[in-house]
Amino acid sequence: MRYLDRVDTEAAEVGSINTVTNDRETLTGFNTDGTGAMNAIKEVGASVDGSTVLLLGAGGAARSIAYALANRGCSIKLANRTASVAKRFSKALDAKFGVKTESMSLSKKLLSQAVTQADLILNASSMGMNSESDPPIAEKWIRADQWVFDIVYRPVQTKLLRDAKSAGARTIGGVDMLLHQGGCSFKLWTGKKAPLREMRRAIAEKLMLQNATRR
């Protein structure tokens, strides 16, 4: 961020960027993760306005998503391996949006309570990516009337998503997140609406190729 000429207000408050535009040699940084996640949720016909959300992670993507959720009046429980990091950001969200935000560790007892109270369970961490350990959420905690969103896209069907489907919950996968945050970046770069259908096809082909190469 220190190498840029400007940083979008939201990205500056989140403290993370994933997109840089070049307008006549003026470099501006943005973070499209929050908007991308909200667009992925909207695409499946869900609404998070005023919901209770359990959000796993406190990295750049998680902070951007938390910002977007707080802006929609959600009550958020931030769970992270390093609880102090989540605590600092939850205080910042409280100060800006005045929403109910709590921070917590990944302890089994706290997580089980948070899962049962949530309308949406959202993994915005690297847990479950490739060989990373999976989020410590038991299938039996998940309810059929919940939404479960995992931004991890390798593998496409994470253990969290498989468990959620087994419990009867509705799910949103990491490919949807990847698609929509990329779509937001595309619009910032070109000023045009992103060709989401073609982008989704390209993502699927790339992931299939990667899986075949690993075999």
ChimeraX attribute file (.defattr): number of C-alpha atoms within 10 A of each C-alpha:
attribute: neighborCount
match mode: 1-to-1
recipient: residues
	/A:1	17
	/A:2	6
	/A:3	8
	/A:4	13
	/A:5	12
	/A:6	16
	/A:7	20
	/A:8	13
	/A:9	12
	/A:10	18
	/A:11	23
	/A:12	15
	/A:13	16
	/A:14	23
	/A:15	15
	/A:16	21
	/A:17	21
	/A:18	16
	/A:19	19
	/A:20	19
	/A:21	17
	/A:22	13
	/A:23	9
	/A:24	6
	/A:25	8
	/A:26	11
	/A:27	15
	/A:28	18
	/A:29	23
	/A:30	22
	/A:31	27
	/A:32	24
	/A:33	32
	/A:34	26
	/A:35	20
	/A:36	24
	/A:37	28
	/A:38	20
	/A:39	20
	/A:40	23
	/A:41	21
	/A:42	12
	/A:43	13
	/A:44	12
	/A:45	8
	/A:46	13
	/A:47	13
	/A:48	17
	/A:49	13
	/A:50	16
	/A:51	17
	/A:52	22
	/A:53	26
	/A:54	26
	/A:55	27
	/A:56	27
	/A:57	25
	/A:58	27
	/A:59	18
	/A:60	20
	/A:61	22
	/A:62	24
	/A:63	26
	/A:64	26
	/A:65	25
	/A:66	32
	/A:67	25
	/A:68	19
	/A:69	25
	/A:70	23
	/A:71	16
	/A:72	17
	/A:73	17
	/A:74	21
	/A:75	22
	/A:76	26
	/A:77	24
	/A:78	28
	/A:79	26
	/A:80	23
	/A:81	15
	/A:82	13
	/A:83	16
	/A:84	14
	/A:85	17
	/A:86	25
	/A:87	20
	/A:88	12
	/A:89	21
	/A:90	24
	/A:91	15
	/A:92	16
	/A:93	23
	/A:94	15
	/A:95	11
	/A:96	12
	/A:97	15
	/A:98	14
	/A:99	19
	/A:100	16
	/A:101	23
	/A:102	18
	/A:103	21
	/A:104	21
	/A:105	18
	/A:106	19
	/A:107	12
	/A:108	12
	/A:109	9
	/A:110	12
	/A:111	21
	/A:112	17
	/A:113	11
	/A:114	22
	/A:115	22
	/A:116	15
	/A:117	17
	/A:118	22
	/A:119	20
	/A:120	23
	/A:121	26
	/A:122	25
	/A:123	23
	/A:124	26
	/A:125	23
	/A:126	19
	/A:127	20
	/A:128	22
	/A:129	16
	/A:130	13
	/A:131	10
	/A:132	9
	/A:133	10
	/A:134	15
	/A:135	17
	/A:136	14
	/A:137	18
	/A:138	14
	/A:139	16
	/A:140	12
	/A:141	16
	/A:142	25
	/A:143	21
	/A:144	12
	/A:145	12
	/A:146	20
	/A:147	23
	/A:148	25
	/A:149	25
	/A:150	28
	/A:151	26
	/A:152	25
	/A:153	19
	/A:154	16
	/A:155	16
	/A:156	17
	/A:157	17
	/A:158	22
	/A:159	16
	/A:160	27
	/A:161	22
	/A:162	14
	/A:163	19
	/A:164	26
	/A:165	18
	/A:166	15
	/A:167	17
	/A:168	15
	/A:169	18
	/A:170	19
	/A:171	20
	/A:172	20
	/A:173	22
	/A:174	23
	/A:175	21
	/A:176	25
	/A:177	25
	/A:178	20
	/A:179	23
	/A:180	27
	/A:181	22
	/A:182	20
	/A:183	22
	/A:184	23
	/A:185	22
	/A:186	17
	/A:187	13
	/A:188	18
	/A:189	14
	/A:190	10
	/A:191	10
	/A:192	11
	/A:193	11
	/A:194	18
	/A:195	11
	/A:196	14
	/A:197	9
	/A:198	10
	/A:199	16
	/A:200	16
	/A:201	11
	/A:202	13
	/A:203	15
	/A:204	14
	/A:205	12
	/A:206	12
	/A:207	16
	/A:208	11
	/A:209	11
	/A:210	12
	/A:211	12
	/A:212	9
	/A:213	8
	/A:214	6
	/A:215	5
